[in-house]
Amino acid sequence: MLLENLHIILKVAEFKSITRAAASIDMKTATASAAIKRVEAALGVDLFALVGNPLPRQYDY
């Protein structure tokens, strides 16, 4: 798992939007979405409920 992927996760949580998070770090939405999927696969959990706007987090810590 790359540090960049974790940075993307934090940005998505901050903006509650993959599109806005990706734009904030000059990245394509598809690239950010793929990074999220990689982290979720590595951890074996869904981090975000990918339905509607804004994106709700699966877990609140």
C-alpha positions as CSV (number, residue, x, y, z in Angstrom):
1,M,0.0,0.0,0.0
2,L,1.5,3.3,-1.1
3,L,1.5,6.5,1.0
4,E,0.0,8.3,-2.0
5,N,-3.0,6.0,-1.8
6,L,-3.5,6.9,1.9
7,H,-3.2,10.6,1.0
8,I,-6.0,10.1,-1.6
9,I,-8.2,8.4,1.1
10,L,-7.7,11.3,3.4
11,K,-8.6,13.8,0.7
12,V,-11.8,11.9,-0.2
13,A,-12.8,11.9,3.5
14,E,-12.1,15.6,3.7
15,F,-14.0,16.6,0.6
16,K,-16.6,13.8,0.8
17,S,-16.2,13.6,-3.0
18,I,-13.8,11.6,-5.2
19,T,-14.1,14.1,-7.9
20,R,-13.3,17.1,-5.7
21,A,-10.5,15.2,-3.9
22,A,-8.9,14.2,-7.1
23,A,-9.1,17.8,-8.5
24,S,-7.5,19.1,-5.3
25,I,-4.4,17.0,-5.9
26,D,-4.4,17.3,-9.7
27,M,-5.5,13.7,-10.4
28,K,-8.1,12.1,-12.6
29,T,-11.2,10.9,-10.8
30,A,-10.7,7.4,-12.2
31,T,-7.1,7.3,-10.8
32,A,-8.3,8.3,-7.3
33,S,-11.2,5.8,-7.5
34,A,-8.7,3.0,-8.4
35,A,-6.4,4.0,-5.5
36,I,-9.4,3.7,-3.1
37,K,-10.2,0.3,-4.5
38,R,-6.6,-0.9,-4.0
39,V,-6.6,0.2,-0.4
40,E,-10.0,-1.4,0.3
41,A,-8.8,-4.6,-1.3
42,A,-5.6,-4.6,0.7
43,L,-7.5,-4.0,4.0
44,G,-10.5,-6.2,3.1
45,V,-13.0,-3.5,4.0
46,D,-15.1,-0.9,2.3
47,L,-13.9,2.6,3.4
48,F,-16.7,4.5,1.7
49,A,-20.2,3.8,0.7
50,L,-20.0,4.7,-2.9
51,V,-23.5,5.9,-3.4
52,G,-24.8,9.4,-3.7
53,N,-23.3,12.7,-2.8
54,P,-21.6,13.4,-0.4
55,L,-19.8,10.1,0.1
56,P,-20.5,8.8,3.6
57,R,-17.6,7.1,5.4
58,Q,-18.2,3.5,6.5
59,Y,-16.5,4.1,9.8
60,D,-16.2,7.1,12.0
61,Y,-13.1,7.2,14.1
